């Protein structure tokens, strides 16, 4: 079992979660994947990962809304967020970065 930094992957696609987890685990990271915002918030409040990789399109609450919730929480605001999306629109990228993401990656 890896003892590297803990990463939470939040994506409603199990295929994408598993793909990201597979590659990060091979690099020594401890990876947990969840499908939605409720599970992400619960996991982060209990385990406080070193970083969250978050899709913008989730079932229910969007990744953008979830990032804003992280920014309003005095503990979760510490957790760096990397946002992921298939959308290449520069205005969305800027909105995401202004909402609390440290990085914006295009899938």
Backbone as a ProteinNet text record, in pm:
[ID]
protein_1_A
[PRIMARY]
XXXXXXXXXXXXXXXXXXXXXXXXXXXXXXXXXXXXXXXXXXXXXXXXXXXXXXXXXXXXXXXXXXXXXXXXXXXXXXXXXXXXXXXXXXXXXXXXXXXXXXXXXXX
[TERTIARY]
84.2	0	88.8	51.7	129.8	114.8	221.2	218.2	235.1	217.4	233.2	118.4	121.2	14.8	-122.7	-224.5	-361.5	-431.4	-492	-565.5	-707.9	-803.1	-942.5	-979.7	-1033.9	-1081.6	-1233.4	-1291.2	-1436.4	-1481.7	-1547.7	-1595.6	-1713.7	-1820.9	-1938.2	-1918.3	-1812.9	-1780.7	-1685.9	-1733.4	-1647.3	-1526.6	-1543.5	-1431.3	-1321.8	-1361.1	-1261.9	-1198.1	-1279.8	-1223.3	-1119.7	-1154.5	-1063.2	-936.7	-949.8	-833.6	-736.7	-791.1	-706.8	-643.9	-723.6	-672.5	-561.5	-579	-478.9	-344.1	-346.3	-221.5	-156.8	-237.7	-180.8	-127.2	-196.5	-150.6	-15.9	1.9	130.3	244.1	212	312.2	332.3	262.6	283.1	183.4	81.7	-19.4	-124.3	-182.3	-296.7	-420.6	-499.6	-611.4	-743.7	-839.9	-977.5	-1064	-1164.7	-1254.8	-1397.6	-1468.2	-1610	-1681.8	-1813.9	-1890.9	-1953.4	-1977.5	-2052.8	-2010.1	-2077	-2038.1	-2061.7	-2170.5	-2198.7	-2089.4	-2051.6	-1945.2	-1811.2	-1787.5	-1661.9	-1650.9	-1758.1	-1756.1	-1736.4	-1807.8	-1794.2	-1653.4	-1597.9	-1462.7	-1361.6	-1372.7	-1275.9	-1284	-1403.6	-1417.3	-1359.9	-1365.3	-1311.4	-1162.3	-1116.9	-980.7	-887.7	-939.2	-861	-745.8	-779.1	-675.7	-576.8	-465.1	-363.8	-405.3	-487.6	-537.1	-664.7	-751.6	-873.3	-866.2	-890.3	-904.4	-1053.1	-1112.8	-1258.2	-1306.3	-1396.7	-1464.8	-1563.2	-1590	-1684.8	-1829.6	-1850.1	-1986.3	-2010.6	-2084.9	-2118.9	-2269.7	-2315.1	-2458.2	-2501.3	-2609.7	-2657	-2578.1	-2511.2	-2432.3	-2312.3	-2285.7	-2172.6	-2040.3	-1932.3	-1800.8	-1772.1	-1823.3	-1805.4	-1874.5	-1996.1	-2067.2	-1994	-1941.8	-1868.7	-1742.2	-1672.2	-1553.2	-1588.4	-1699.3	-1742.7	-1772.1	-1826.5	-1851.5	-1720.4	-1620.4	-1488.5	-1434.1	-1453.3	-1402.2	-1470.5	-1591.8	-1666.7	-1640.6	-1569.6	-1543.2	-1402	-1387.3	-1255.1	-1151.1	-1193.5	-1099.3	-1074.1	-1181.3	-1167.5	-1102.3	-1104	-1040.2	-890.1	-833.7	-690.9	-658.2	-758	-734.5	-723	-608.8	-593.9	-686.3	-746.1	-836.2	-780.1	-777.4	-744.8	-874.9	-924.4	-1048.8	-1019.4	-1108.6	-1094.7	-1223.8	-1209.3	-1326.2	-1285.1	-1380.9	-1359.2	-1380.3	-1422	-1453.8	-1326.2	-1299	-1177.8	-1205.2	-1324.1	-1361.5	-1276.2	-1200.8	-1115.5	-1193.1	-1316.6	-1394.1	-1434.5	-1464.2	-1494	-1368.8	-1256.4	-1129.4	-1107.2	-1126.1	-1104	-1205.4	-1330.6	-1433	-1396.6	-1349.3	-1310.4	-1192.5	-1094.4	-978.6	-1018.6	-1111.2	-1161.1	-1247.6	-1298.3	-1384.3	-1307.9	-1174.2	-1095.3	-1005.3	-1015.9	-927.1	-786.1	-687.9	-547.3	-505.1	-561.4	-529.5	-654.9	-653.3	-764.1	-705.2	-743.4	-692.1	-803.6	-769.7	-864.6	-843.4	-954.1	-944.9	-923.5
-118.4	0	124.9	219.8	341.8	432.5	503	598.4	741.3	762.7	895.1	987.4	1107.9	1204	1149.2	1193.9	1146.7	1238.4	1177.2	1250.8	1198.5	1290.4	1254.3	1291.1	1194.6	1217.1	1220.2	1332.8	1349.4	1357.9	1251.4	1246.8	1151.8	1191.8	1104.4	987.8	989.7	879.6	782.4	661.2	562.1	529.1	534.1	508	611.8	737.4	844.9	837.2	812.4	798.2	687.4	573.2	458.3	484.9	552.8	583.5	676.7	782.7	876.7	806.7	729.8	658.2	561.1	490.7	394.1	463	571.7	639.8	706.9	766	829.5	726.2	615.7	509.1	453.3	442.1	393.9	489.4	615.4	715.8	727.3	642.1	639.5	717	773.5	848.2	753.5	792.9	721.5	788.4	713.8	772.4	712.3	800.7	761.6	830.4	760.9	819.6	821.6	930.8	942.1	1002.2	979.8	1021	1158.9	1207.1	1331.5	1420	1534.7	1637.2	1596	1528.5	1488.2	1395.2	1297.6	1205.5	1277.9	1372.1	1447.7	1529.3	1598.8	1679.1	1591.6	1480.9	1390.1	1335.3	1289.8	1234.8	1341.4	1459.5	1565.5	1609.5	1614.9	1655.4	1550.8	1423.5	1315.9	1294.6	1303.4	1260.8	1371	1486.8	1600.6	1558.7	1529.3	1487.7	1600	1563.7	1662.2	1744.4	1686.7	1755.8	1686.8	1765	1711.6	1739.5	1635.6	1649.9	1635.6	1741.8	1748.8	1779	1694.4	1720.9	1835.2	1912.5	2023	1977.8	1869.8	1822	1698.5	1717.5	1610.1	1594.1	1479.1	1462	1550.3	1621.5	1710.5	1839.3	1868.8	1991.6	1988	2098.3	2103.4	2112.3	2080.9	2095.3	2239.2	2331.6	2473.4	2510.4	2462	2485.9	2422	2302.4	2232.1	2308.9	2362.3	2442.7	2563.3	2625.3	2741.3	2701	2582.5	2533.8	2511.3	2459.4	2442.5	2577.8	2680.9	2814.4	2876.6	2832	2886.4	2810.6	2699.1	2615.5	2645.9	2683.2	2722.1	2610	2485.7	2373.7	2334.2	2319.7	2272	2373.6	2499.5	2601	2574.1	2497.8	2462.8	2360.4	2284	2173.3	2226.2	2205.9	2250	2170.1	2240.3	2176.4	2193.1	2083.2	2083.6	2050.3	2143.1	2122.9	2059.6	1969.6	1902.2	1916.8	1937.9	1947.5	1923.3	1884.4	1873.3	2006.8	2106.4	2237.8	2322.2	2375.1	2455.1	2605.5	2647.3	2788.9	2867.2	2967.8	3044.7	3117.4	3159.1	3228.8	3132.6	3007.7	2907.9	2880.2	2867.3	2844	2954	3079.1	3190.3	3188.4	3157.2	3147.1	3040.1	2926.4	2816.1	2857.2	2921.3	2965.6	3072.2	3158.3	3260.1	3199.9	3078.7	3012	2926.2	2920.4	2849.8	2739.6	2702.4	2597.3	2652.4	2568.8	2609.3	2592.5	2489.9	2457.8	2416.4	2430.2	2388.4	2301.4	2174.9	2081.4	2043.7	2038.7	1994	1844.3	1769.9	1623.5	1593.3
0	0	0	-82.3	-96.6	25.6	56.9	167.3	116.9	-13.2	-71.6	-35.5	-89.2	-63.9	-103.6	-31	-54.7	-154.1	-254.7	-357	-361.9	-364.8	-385.3	-527.8	-602	-738.4	-734.1	-778.5	-779.3	-924.9	-970.7	-1108.9	-1114.1	-1180.9	-1187.1	-1283.7	-1362.5	-1452.4	-1381.8	-1358.3	-1292.9	-1380	-1510.1	-1600.6	-1580.8	-1574.7	-1556.7	-1417.9	-1314.8	-1178.8	-1175.5	-1233.7	-1231.2	-1312.3	-1424.3	-1506.9	-1434.2	-1376.3	-1301.1	-1181.1	-1107.7	-989.9	-1028.2	-1137.7	-1182.7	-1207	-1281.7	-1314.8	-1193.4	-1107.6	-988.1	-888.6	-874.8	-784.2	-829.7	-960.9	-1013.6	-979.1	-953.9	-918.8	-767.9	-690.5	-546.4	-463.4	-527.9	-453.4	-395.8	-284.3	-226.5	-283.4	-358.3	-432.1	-385.7	-362.5	-334.4	-437.6	-487.1	-584.3	-533.1	-561.2	-528.9	-649.2	-655	-771.7	-760.6	-640	-630	-515.4	-508	-411.5	-266.7	-239.5	-101	-49	-130.2	-89.3	-78	-168.3	-164.1	-36.7	-1.4	121	244.1	250	364.5	377.4	265.7	268.3	311.6	253.7	284.9	430.1	484.1	624.8	718.4	679.4	763.3	742.7	617.6	585.4	537.2	502.1	455.4	361.1	235.3	140.2	110.8	51.6	15	-106.6	-192.3	-310.9	-358.6	-425	-485.6	-635.3	-713.7	-858.4	-886.8	-940.5	-948.6	-1090.1	-1137.8	-1263.9	-1241.2	-1343.6	-1329.4	-1345.9	-1418.5	-1441.8	-1356.6	-1249.4	-1157.5	-1154.5	-1108.6	-1087.9	-971.8	-989	-882.8	-884.4	-775.3	-762.5	-857.7	-924.7	-1017.6	-941.7	-1011.2	-951.7	-914.5	-993.9	-964.3	-832.7	-813.9	-687.7	-570.4	-592.5	-487.3	-448.7	-548.3	-518.1	-432.5	-462.2	-383.6	-239.2	-219.8	-83.3	-8.9	-79.1	-17.9	27.6	-55	-24	97.1	128.1	241.7	371.6	363.5	480.9	532.6	659.6	710.9	708.9	705.7	697.9	552.8	475.1	337.3	244.6	281.2	196.9	182.7	275.3	271.3	164.2	119.6	27.7	-115.8	-180.5	-319	-411.2	-506	-601.8	-742.2	-815.5	-957.5	-1029.5	-1109.1	-1181.9	-1317.6	-1360	-1488.8	-1567.4	-1697.4	-1783.3	-1927.5	-2006.7	-2150.5	-2219.7	-2146.4	-2200.7	-2210.1	-2327.3	-2348.9	-2349.4	-2314.9	-2315.2	-2214.4	-2260.5	-2169.3	-2059.4	-2088.3	-1985.1	-1873.6	-1907.4	-1804.1	-1721.8	-1788.3	-1717.7	-1613.9	-1653.6	-1561.5	-1447.2	-1476.6	-1373.2	-1270.4	-1318.7	-1230.5	-1142	-1200.2	-1121.9	-1019.6	-1056.5	-963.6	-851.9	-876.1	-777.2	-678.7	-694	-594.9	-644.3	-771.5	-822.6	-839.4	-810.2	-828.6	-974.1	-1038.9	-1177.9	-1251.1	-1383.1	-1467.6	-1577.3	-1580.2	-1679.4	-1775	-1902.1	-2003.9	-2025.1	-2014.5	-2035.6	-2182.1
[MASK]
+++++++++++++++++++++++++++++++++++++++++++++++++++++++++++++++++++++++++++++++++++++++++++++++++++++++++++

